[in-house]
């Protein structure tokens, strides 16, 4: 029987639990490799079972330190599996290939952890399963194809492409564009001097902090794009919260409470079965359509804007005398101009209330280490959005 194939398609628990149940006692081995490589090389790494750690080497020589665990009934069997699973290293022109060769022992469980030291300008292409990948201090493009585990990249100069299947991501201090796609668990991305593109299914929480260029996010439930993030964005299956965003921003989602604070530029927002709260900073053209949910918009002082609002089966409230509100029967409407020559603010709601409120300050707060509190505003308020909750595995963003 192919135990490795069965393991891939069975949720037995952690890999260590599976190996302990089926694999027998453990035997440990270590090895080291060293190879001079051409400047500006591409390193291709494959490890089907084990952690991969990549750091910057001193000089032009690649060094690899390996730690191997073999499960077998006796020492002689483990020695045999160890000899069959020696790592393979080849160099052809400027392409270096390193294969942990964990499958060399057949269906026997072999785990190989690798610490790799290479010149900073080495391009990386890593394929990994059942083990974490950590990359630090590199200065070239990196592509990681990963299944089950966590990818950590920090202090990186170059573009990052991640193709994931049941993995989590932590990125920090990246100078380059970031692309994350596939089936992803938790995502935390911070301080990216470039664009961030995310496409796939995101099962748990997503956090973005300070992204200097375009952010795009596409899943089965949410389609979002905006120009810049100076603050923080948190997204899970039930909530989307963000502060200090720059448009033009386009957001289409469903069954999600949305809270945007300190928004500058254009906004086109569509939601259903959720509450929408938007705090404007320097607004452009704003249009918000919400079905089966309330809408609240906060306008900062000394802001010129032209308001048109309509709702069915709900009422409209406004803090501004310039906005004339007509609440009658099952349909309500409001219109008016605050200041002169302001951009349009259009609000459409089905089965929900609309609130147009005065802001107390016109300053965008910096991104705090914890989710920003909602600033106090005069007048009646919508019910506060709940704090982010842990979501079941079947949830999607």
N, C-alpha and C positions, 0 to 999 in steps of 0.2 A: 504493500500500500504506500502511496505517496503522501507521507505525513506532512511535508512542507505545504503541499497543495491543500490538504485538509485544514491545516492551521490557518491559511490565508482566508478561508471561507467559513471559519467557525469562530464565534466569539467566546472562547473558552476562558478568557481572562488575559492577564499579562503574559508576554512571551516566556518570561521566566517560569510562570506557573505551568505552562504547557510543557516546556522542556523538562521541568522537574518531574512531571507526571509520566512523560513518555520516554525521556532521554537517558535516565540513569545518572550516575555520579558525574561530577565535573572534573576536568583536567585542564590546567592552564599552561599556556605557552606564550613566549614573546619572541619578537624578531625585529630587525632594523634593516632599512634599505636606504641607499644613498645613490644619487644620480645627478650628474651635471646636465643642465637643460639649457637650450638656447634662450636668449633674451626674448621676451614677448611671446612665450610659448602658450599653447592651450593644454590644460591638464584635464583629462577625462577620468573620472573616478567612478567605480561601481562597487557597491557594497550591499549585498542582499540582506545582511543581518549584522548590524553593528553601528556604533556611533562614528561619525566623521568630524574631525576638528581640523580646521585649516588656519594657520597663522603665517605671518611673514617671516621668511628666513633671512639670515645674515649671509650675504653673498649670492652666488649664482647656482648653488647646489640645492637640489631638493632632497629633503630627508624625511623618512617615514618611520615612525615607531608604532609597532603593532602589538596588540594584546589579544590573544585568542583563547576562547573557552570551548572545549570539546566535551560533549557528553557521551560516555561509553561505559560498558560494563567493566572493562579491565584496562590497565595502563597500556598493554600492547595494542589493544584496539584503538585507544586514543592516539597513540603514536602513529599508527597507520593513517588515521583520519587527518592528523596534523600534517603528515607528509603529502597527502593528496590535496590539501587545501592551502598550499603555499601561495602567497600573493604573486600576481603576474605583473611585471613592469616592462613596458616597451616604449621606445622613442623612435618616431618616424618623422624626419624633418623637424617641424616645430609642434608636433602633436605628441604629447606624452600620455600614455594610457596606463592607469593603475587599477587592477581588478583584485579585490579582496579574495575572490575565488572561494567563497563560502559554500558554493554548490559542488565543489570538487569531491566532496565526500558522499555524494548521492543524497539520500533523504535523511542523513544523520544531522542532528542539530549542531551547527558550528556558528559561533559568534566571533566576529573580528572587529575590534575597535581600532581606529587608525588616527594617529596624530600626524598631520602632514605640515611640513614647513617648506614654503616655496617663495620665490621672489615675488614682490608685491604686484608687479605688472603681468602676472600670469593670469590668463583667462581661464575660468573654471566652468566645467560642465559635469555636474554630479548627479548620479542616479543612486538612490538610497531607499531601503525599506527597513522597517522595524528597528529604528535607531535615530537619535537626534543628529542634526547637522549644524555645526557652528563655524562661522567664518568671521574673522576679525582682521581689520587693518589692510585689506586688499585694495588694489588700485587698478582694476580691470573689470570687464563685464563678467557676470556670473549667471549660470542657469542651473536650477536645482529641480530634478524630478523626484518627488518624494512621496512615500506611502507609509502612513502610520508613524507618527512621532512629532518632533518639533524642529523647525528651522529657525536658527538664530543668526542674524547678520548685523554687525555693528561697525561703525567707523569705516565705512566702505565708500570708495570712489569708483563709480562705474554703474552701468545699468544692471538691474536685478530682475530676472525672470523666474517665477516659481510656478511649476505645474504640480499640483498637490492632489492627494487622494486620502482623505481622512487625517490630515496633518494640521498642526497649528503653526503660527508665524509670529516672530518677534523681530522687528527691524528697528534700528536706531542710527541716526547720523549717517544718512546715505546721500551722497552727492551724485545723483543720476536718477533716471526714471525707474519706477518700480511697477512690475506687472505681476498680479497674483490671480491664478485661475484654477478651476477645478472644484473639488469638493473639500471644503475647508472647515476646520473647527474654529478655534479662537484666533483672532488677528489683533496684533498691537503694532502699530507703525508710528514712529515719532521722528520728527526733524528730518524731513526729506527735502533736499534742494533739487527738485525735479517734479515730474508728474507721477501720480499714482493711479493705476488702472486695475480694477478688480472685476472679475467676470466669473460667475459660477454659482454654487450654492454654499452659503455661509451659515453653518449650523448653530454656532454659539455667538459670542459677543465680538463686535468689531470696534476697535478704537483707533482713531487717527488724530495725531497732534502735530500741528505746524507743518503744513505741506505748501511749498512755495509756488507750485504750478497746478495745472488742471487735475482735479480729482473726478474720476468716473467710477460708478459702482452699478453693476447689473446682476440681478438675480431673478428668480421666478416671481418675486413679489415686489421688488424695488428697482427702479431705473432712475439714476441720479447722476448729475454732472454739474460742477461749478468750477470757478476759475482759481480759487485760492482759499487756503484755510490758515488763518493766523492763530486760531484758538484750538478747540478740541471738538471732535465728533465721536459720539457713542451710539452704536446701532446694535439692536438685537431683534428678536422676533416680534416684540410688542412696542418698542420705542425707538425713536430717532431723535437725539438731542445734539445740538451743535451751537457753538458760539463763534463770533468773529469770522464770518464767511464773506467772501467776495464773489459776486455774480459776474456775468449772467449765470443764474442757477436754474436748473430744470430738475424737478423731482416729481416722480409718479410712483405712488405706493398704495397699499391697501392694508386695512386692519392693523394700523400702526398709529400711535400718538406721536405727533411731530412737534418739536419745540426748537425754534431757531432764534438765537439772540444775536444782536449786533450785525444784522445783515446789511451789506452794501451792494448796490447794483440791482439788476433786473432779477425777477423771480417769476417762475411759472410752476405752480404747485398743484398737484391733483392727489387727493386722498379719498378714502372711503372707510367707514366704520372706525373712525378715530378722531381724536381732538387735534386741532391745529392751533399752535400759538407761534406768532412771528413778532419779534422785536426788531424794528427797523433802526438803522444807523444813518446811512446815506442812501435812501431808496432810489431806484430807477423805476422802470415799468413793473408793476406788481399785479399778478393775477393769481388768485387762490380759488380753487373749486373743491368743495368738500361735500361728500354725500354721506348722510347719516353720521353727522358729527358737528361739534361746535367749532367756531373760528374766533380767535382773538388776535387783533393786530395792535401793536403799540407804536405810536408815532412820536419821535423825539421833538423837543422844543425847537421852534423857529424852522420848521420843515414845511416847505410848500408842497402840497399834494392835492390831487383831484380825486375825490372818493365817489365810487358807485358801488352800492351793496344791495344784494337781494337774497332773501331766504324764504323757503316754504316750510310751514309747520315749525316756525321759530320766530323769535323776536330779535330786534336790533337795538343795541344800546350804544350811545356815543358820549364822550366827554367834551365834544367840540360843538359850540353854538353854530358854527358855520355849516355843519352837516344837518340837514333836515331829515328827520326820521318819520316814517309813516308805517305804523304797525296796525294792520287791519286784517280781519278775517284770518285766513290761513297763509297769506302772503304778506311779507314786510319788505320795505325798500328804504334806502337812504341815499342821499346824494349831496354834494357840496364841495366847494374848493377852500382849502386852507392855504392862505397866501396866494401868490399869483404865479402862473406859468409853471406849476408843479407837474410832475409825471403822474400818470393814472394809477390809481389803486382800485382794482376791481375784485369784489368778493362775491362769490356765489355759493349758496349753501342749500342743501336739501335735507330737511328734517334735522335742523340744528340752529342754535343761536349764533348771532354775530355780535362781537364787542369791538368797538374802536376806542382805544384808550390813549390818554396822554402819558408820555414817558416823563420821568423826573430828571433824567440826565441824558446827555448825548455823547457819552464816552464809551468806547468799546473796551471792556475789561480784558486784561491779559488772561491767557489760559492758566487756570489754577491746577494744583495737583489733584484736586477732587472736583467732582461735577459742580458747575457754577450754580449758585442759588438764584432763584427767580427774584429780581429786584422788586421792591414794593411799588405799587402804582395806585392812584386814587380810584375810587368807584368800586362797583361790584366786580368780582373776579370769577373766572371759570374755576372749576375744581382743579386743584394742583395735579399735575401728572404724577403718577406713582413712580417711586424709585425703580431703577432697572432690577429685574428679577432673574434668577436662574431659570433657564428654559430647558424643556425636555429635548432629548436628542433629535426627535423628529421635527423640531421647529426649523424654519428657514427664515432668513432676513429678506 
